[in-house]
């Protein structure tokens, strides 16, 4: 039958099984947050011990892996658009990342850093393909809400690491294997059920070449779309701080409160943190509070992001400024002050920036180039690693407080860039920026 006489196909985003696919997509956010939490609460403290207490090596590997991911992300985003095989790429990236996590359990310093490099590159490539599947499970009108739900539920992955893995009475290397298993279990529904809505096209060298040409055209055209350019630069600055916070939260908290714990003066709501295991107990409380708050914040901010995604990002950037200042001021002296500033304001900022950023990309990207635009967005996520290197170098040279306060410069620059962004007015979808 000619195509013109075929009845219009039902939109799978509203048909049978739509909620199941949304749930599967959201659950992947939980899975990949297990990786982020493993880095924060297990890998970074463990690797610092293995590497003799220095963080600079971790910061440099973080920089190198994110640099490679930043180079690959826009090209592979365009390839995903050319081939419409996004799910297959997500499967490959996810399995490679899981293998890297498992590798944390099997070797010493150089091998540990190599596995970190592999896991970090493939984790970030997986995020590209995962984000590009958002239009496959949510219409434009519901994209912000579904994204916010994913961010909120995703923080349950950190809660699992803190509540299950961190206190578990096994070796850290065994915990790495368990984290790899958790990642796989929670990622499997998305890998199985969610697929690109477009018909798959042949891959290979032709697709790569076409993707390269398409990406080059997009980069050449970027100066003609100032709103998109300013958004990408502003997002780069904000995510720079988020990446640093995720990587070094456990190290920062431990450094600040170590003297108070040793002296028996660290207390929160009448509970004194002292003696063996007290540092881990305090970190668990702060981490659970951070991520427990981020879950409802993500859902709440997802609804606001439907109406005003840029306002969400700006308010969250201001909250992060307050978190940095409060954490540096109260850290080590007042656990309650630290909780009310760095933890509460930080969880608000973390949840909102991820949620609203995805929504802005959906608004700016034409449907046929959504993977490519998410590739450009991915550059701001992957290459925003200057903060992690700055933190590591300043911390090793001058201490953790100056290292944390140094992150404020990126936030201020990001706020200024976002103030110059103008979103397209509601109407027919196009490539306006």
DRENKOLZA-834775 format. One record per residue (C-alpha): residue in one letter; x, y, z. Coordinates in steps of 0.001 Angstrom, whole numbers, plus 500000, padded with zeros to 6 digits. Each point is the difference from the previous one (the first is absolute). Layout:
BEGIN
REC;type;xx;yy;zz
REC;a;X;Y;Z
...
END
This chain:
BEGIN
REC;type;xx;yy;zz
REC;x;500000;500000;500000
REC;x;501414;503457;499190
REC;x;501210;501936;503007
REC;x;497437;502745;499353
REC;x;497159;497505;500624
REC;x;501365;498563;503231
REC;x;498205;500994;503203
REC;x;502142;502144;502278
REC;x;501978;497919;502439
REC;x;499129;500319;503664
REC;x;502487;501981;502038
REC;x;501731;497420;502251
REC;x;500574;502749;502591
REC;x;496290;499961;500802
REC;x;498964;496506;498953
REC;x;500096;496643;501787
REC;x;503133;499513;502040
REC;x;500883;503701;499978
REC;x;500189;500256;503784
REC;x;502126;496863;500160
REC;x;502483;501524;497553
REC;x;500062;503274;501945
REC;x;500692;498003;503151
REC;x;502792;498098;498280
REC;x;501568;503246;498752
REC;x;499764;501571;503459
REC;x;501517;496905;501612
REC;x;503132;500396;497884
REC;x;500579;503336;501724
REC;x;500100;498068;503264
REC;x;502455;497521;498472
REC;x;502501;502545;498776
REC;x;499782;501904;503277
REC;x;501306;496827;501663
REC;x;503184;500620;498002
REC;x;500215;503660;501044
REC;x;499429;499072;503653
REC;x;502602;497253;499788
REC;x;502533;502563;498794
REC;x;499107;502464;502745
REC;x;499706;497766;503041
REC;x;502101;496938;499167
REC;x;502451;500563;497151
REC;x;501435;503456;500789
REC;x;500784;499315;503704
REC;x;501344;496524;499102
REC;x;502117;501256;497087
REC;x;501391;502851;502121
REC;x;501301;497437;502503
REC;x;501426;497774;497275
REC;x;501700;503038;498401
REC;x;501560;501189;503251
REC;x;497458;502638;501024
REC;x;500331;502198;496899
REC;x;496980;501010;497885
REC;x;501857;501528;497046
REC;x;500280;496677;498139
REC;x;496253;499426;500317
REC;x;499313;503532;498785
REC;x;502238;499586;496962
REC;x;498391;496681;499009
REC;x;496597;501602;500449
REC;x;501102;502817;497700
REC;x;501436;497658;497358
REC;x;497016;497655;499949
REC;x;497500;502838;499786
REC;x;502048;501675;497270
REC;x;499832;496836;497887
REC;x;496295;499636;500734
REC;x;499473;503630;499012
REC;x;501690;499371;496649
REC;x;498007;496822;499330
REC;x;496587;501124;501259
REC;x;499025;502457;497232
REC;x;501193;497644;497258
REC;x;498203;497007;501471
REC;x;496893;502083;500599
REC;x;499935;500777;496301
REC;x;500639;496320;499184
REC;x;497013;499073;502169
REC;x;497874;502393;497953
REC;x;501280;498582;496724
REC;x;499442;496351;500920
REC;x;497101;500246;502515
REC;x;501659;497160;501908
REC;x;500205;501854;503303
REC;x;499050;497018;502146
REC;x;502788;497825;498610
REC;x;502577;502664;500770
REC;x;498588;500388;503511
REC;x;500324;496246;500596
REC;x;503657;499980;498912
REC;x;500946;503047;502082
REC;x;498183;498689;503081
REC;x;501659;496578;499930
REC;x;503446;501559;499533
REC;x;499422;502294;502975
REC;x;498868;497078;502159
REC;x;503178;498124;499041
REC;x;502055;503030;501075
REC;x;498290;500114;503394
REC;x;500687;496309;500513
REC;x;503613;500694;499064
REC;x;500368;502250;503053
REC;x;500077;496787;502034
REC;x;502878;498328;498194
REC;x;503194;502061;500078
REC;x;502275;502663;501478
REC;x;500542;503699;499341
REC;x;500696;500170;496217
REC;x;497391;497337;499216
REC;x;497508;501753;502260
REC;x;500466;503270;498110
REC;x;499780;498210;496637
REC;x;496686;498405;500972
REC;x;498797;503392;501227
REC;x;500911;501482;496622
REC;x;498095;497303;498072
REC;x;496978;500067;502292
REC;x;499778;503787;499966
REC;x;500204;500289;496207
REC;x;497365;497345;499362
REC;x;497746;501243;502809
REC;x;499897;503432;498407
REC;x;499424;498587;496530
REC;x;497133;497995;501456
REC;x;498471;503197;501377
REC;x;499953;501452;496485
REC;x;498021;497072;498599
REC;x;497756;499866;503068
REC;x;499141;503706;499722
REC;x;499363;499615;496279
REC;x;497363;497346;500781
REC;x;497931;502470;502044
REC;x;497859;500950;496952
REC;x;499296;496284;499530
REC;x;498120;499808;503306
REC;x;498654;503550;500500
REC;x;498290;502591;497818
REC;x;501356;503549;499977
REC;x;497339;501040;502494
REC;x;501051;497310;502491
REC;x;503769;499982;499414
REC;x;500827;502239;502950
REC;x;497789;498025;502368
REC;x;501412;496624;498944
REC;x;503548;501386;500148
REC;x;499377;501328;503504
REC;x;498578;496643;501063
REC;x;503130;498308;498680
REC;x;502272;502391;501888
REC;x;498014;499583;503202
REC;x;499772;496219;499846
REC;x;503619;499883;498901
REC;x;501147;501244;503359
REC;x;498634;496810;501518
REC;x;503079;498394;498424
REC;x;502189;502020;502308
REC;x;497777;499111;502924
REC;x;500476;496318;499157
REC;x;503783;500401;499978
REC;x;499946;501872;503303
REC;x;497438;497859;501779
REC;x;501007;496596;498608
REC;x;503555;499966;498653
REC;x;501794;502525;502220
REC;x;499172;498319;503357
REC;x;500220;496450;498619
REC;x;502551;497891;501867
REC;x;502032;498972;496946
REC;x;503143;501338;498354
REC;x;499865;503100;497810
REC;x;500990;497910;497000
REC;x;497004;497724;500566
REC;x;497802;503089;500220
REC;x;501205;501012;496535
REC;x;498794;496658;498604
REC;x;496642;500444;501710
REC;x;499703;503524;498580
REC;x;500630;498641;496497
REC;x;497221;497456;500536
REC;x;497591;502670;501238
REC;x;500715;502135;496931
REC;x;499187;497085;497709
REC;x;496777;498997;501757
REC;x;498509;503503;500004
REC;x;501153;500795;496449
REC;x;498592;496806;498469
REC;x;496333;501126;499659
REC;x;501013;503055;497961
REC;x;502422;498013;497862
REC;x;497233;497475;499318
REC;x;496877;502146;499570
REC;x;500961;503490;498765
REC;x;500936;500524;496374
REC;x;500256;502837;497512
REC;x;496662;500832;498338
REC;x;501676;500432;496615
REC;x;500640;497149;497578
REC;x;503610;498710;500341
REC;x;502298;500923;497116
REC;x;503217;498327;498784
REC;x;503050;500886;502084
REC;x;503679;499756;499196
REC;x;502362;502467;498371
REC;x;497264;501751;498008
REC;x;498125;500903;503173
REC;x;503185;501227;501694
REC;x;500898;502193;497026
REC;x;496475;501375;499781
REC;x;500009;500606;503741
REC;x;503282;501889;499730
REC;x;498628;502228;497255
REC;x;496798;500615;501947
REC;x;501920;500851;503150
REC;x;502348;502328;498145
REC;x;496982;501811;498559
REC;x;498488;500341;503458
REC;x;503215;501421;501435
REC;x;500296;502453;497093
REC;x;496403;501062;500561
REC;x;500350;500390;503765
REC;x;500977;503708;499887
REC;x;496715;500625;498161
REC;x;498103;498647;503009
REC;x;501211;502134;502909
REC;x;497448;498677;502484
REC;x;501284;496456;499547
REC;x;503628;501138;500167
REC;x;499474;501945;503232
REC;x;498064;497099;501513
REC;x;502761;497515;499177
REC;x;502655;502247;501524
REC;x;497910;500672;503106
REC;x;499213;496312;500414
REC;x;503711;499229;499630
REC;x;500777;502247;502972
REC;x;497222;498677;502245
REC;x;500649;496334;499283
REC;x;503705;500602;500643
REC;x;499079;500599;503627
REC;x;497593;497038;500098
REC;x;502622;497591;498664
REC;x;502481;501209;502606
REC;x;497470;499691;502822
REC;x;498999;496472;498975
REC;x;503606;498809;499816
REC;x;501333;501579;503194
REC;x;497042;500247;502412
REC;x;501200;497129;502190
REC;x;503596;501223;499980
REC;x;498955;503579;500803
REC;x;497729;498951;502859
REC;x;502617;497663;501454
REC;x;502763;502622;499820
REC;x;497902;502658;501709
REC;x;498670;497930;502882
REC;x;503031;497801;500699
REC;x;501374;502280;502787
REC;x;496581;500359;501677
REC;x;499396;496249;499872
REC;x;503436;499334;501489
REC;x;499268;502491;502783
REC;x;496509;498617;500629
REC;x;498299;503345;499285
REC;x;498136;499108;496791
REC;x;496298;499710;500833
REC;x;496665;500205;498229
REC;x;496622;500093;501755
REC;x;501618;498823;503212
REC;x;501888;497090;498460
REC;x;503787;500211;500401
REC;x;502147;498569;497218
REC;x;503114;498618;501660
REC;x;502103;496857;499982
REC;x;500632;497380;497293
REC;x;497568;500199;497114
REC;x;498720;503461;500977
REC;x;501238;501602;496782
REC;x;498057;497449;497958
REC;x;496903;500508;502131
REC;x;500089;503781;499520
REC;x;500573;499604;496262
REC;x;497071;497592;499798
REC;x;497681;502467;501760
REC;x;501054;502900;497790
REC;x;499866;497927;496811
REC;x;496592;498524;500775
REC;x;498660;503463;500825
REC;x;501416;501474;496773
REC;x;498516;497335;497778
REC;x;496806;499486;501982
REC;x;499196;503690;499494
REC;x;501050;499935;496348
REC;x;497292;497444;499201
REC;x;496978;502241;500856
REC;x;501869;503060;498736
REC;x;500446;498312;496613
REC;x;496289;499191;499700
REC;x;498950;503476;501189
REC;x;502437;501860;497775
REC;x;498995;497844;497028
REC;x;496539;501585;500140
REC;x;501449;503499;500243
REC;x;502399;499218;497150
REC;x;497007;499392;497739
REC;x;499154;503717;500245
REC;x;503329;501745;500664
REC;x;503077;497791;499539
REC;x;502453;502909;499884
REC;x;498644;501455;503237
REC;x;500467;496575;501612
REC;x;503647;499903;498928
REC;x;500669;503540;501230
REC;x;498392;499447;503394
REC;x;501872;496723;500393
REC;x;503320;501672;499146
REC;x;499384;502551;502761
REC;x;499194;497121;502368
REC;x;503327;498382;499120
REC;x;501818;503239;500822
REC;x;498361;499894;503414
REC;x;500977;496342;500364
REC;x;503664;500725;499276
REC;x;500170;502936;502398
REC;x;498086;498229;502750
REC;x;502004;496801;499653
REC;x;503302;501849;500256
REC;x;498759;502106;502949
REC;x;498333;497308;502117
REC;x;501979;496921;498936
REC;x;501954;498547;502907
REC;x;498408;502336;502544
REC;x;496249;499421;499726
REC;x;498549;496826;498538
REC;x;496531;501569;500130
REC;x;501127;503096;498108
REC;x;501705;497775;497451
REC;x;496803;497966;499609
REC;x;497785;503072;499541
REC;x;502286;501677;497454
REC;x;502187;497703;497962
REC;x;497682;496992;500230
REC;x;496551;501624;499665
REC;x;500954;502718;497504
REC;x;502314;497620;498158
REC;x;497286;497392;499512
REC;x;497648;502679;498669
REC;x;502598;501238;497517
REC;x;501056;496531;498867
REC;x;496442;498864;499287
REC;x;498889;503152;498203
REC;x;502887;500576;497613
REC;x;499899;496479;498541
REC;x;496205;500112;499640
REC;x;499709;503426;498412
REC;x;502990;499554;497699
REC;x;498401;497029;498252
REC;x;496799;501977;499517
REC;x;501825;502934;498394
REC;x;501669;497648;497519
REC;x;496644;498467;499084
REC;x;498608;503507;499391
REC;x;502926;501078;497830
REC;x;500616;496810;498020
REC;x;498115;499117;496796
REC;x;498599;496486;500235
REC;x;502100;498565;497182
REC;x;503234;501240;501638
REC;x;499234;499404;503664
REC;x;502944;497612;500462
REC;x;502322;502515;498383
REC;x;498800;502811;502248
REC;x;500294;497745;503017
REC;x;503528;499359;498745
REC;x;500752;503721;500224
REC;x;498355;500053;503408
REC;x;502177;497021;500863
REC;x;503109;502058;499277
REC;x;499054;502262;502883
REC;x;499514;496955;502235
REC;x;503216;498224;499059
REC;x;502518;502803;499513
REC;x;498940;501819;503172
REC;x;502800;498409;502002
REC;x;502199;502983;500708
REC;x;498468;500253;503458
REC;x;501066;496475;500960
REC;x;503625;500694;499068
REC;x;499926;503392;501756
REC;x;498514;498440;503125
REC;x;502590;497190;500112
REC;x;502994;502297;499455
REC;x;498815;502711;502418
REC;x;499015;497433;502620
REC;x;503403;498289;499888
REC;x;501743;503396;500190
REC;x;497805;502111;502305
REC;x;497189;497902;501500
REC;x;496405;499097;499246
REC;x;498320;503316;500946
REC;x;501833;502129;497399
REC;x;499531;497172;497496
REC;x;496230;500007;500482
REC;x;499645;503791;499986
REC;x;501932;500146;496720
REC;x;496994;498364;498324
REC;x;497942;503184;500460
REC;x;501599;501657;496961
REC;x;498417;497492;497608
REC;x;496577;500493;501579
REC;x;500118;503782;499606
REC;x;501093;499728;496366
REC;x;497283;497436;499332
REC;x;497324;502279;501458
REC;x;501116;502839;497754
REC;x;499871;497781;496896
REC;x;496512;498715;500828
REC;x;498770;503568;500401
REC;x;500650;500466;496270
REC;x;497922;496980;498860
REC;x;496592;500534;498385
REC;x;497868;496919;499359
REC;x;497747;499812;496929
REC;x;496385;500961;500546
REC;x;497525;497093;500080
REC;x;498874;499008;496548
REC;x;500797;497577;497182
REC;x;503138;498065;500641
REC;x;503072;501106;498155
REC;x;503676;500535;500258
REC;x;499791;503357;501701
REC;x;502607;500668;502650
END
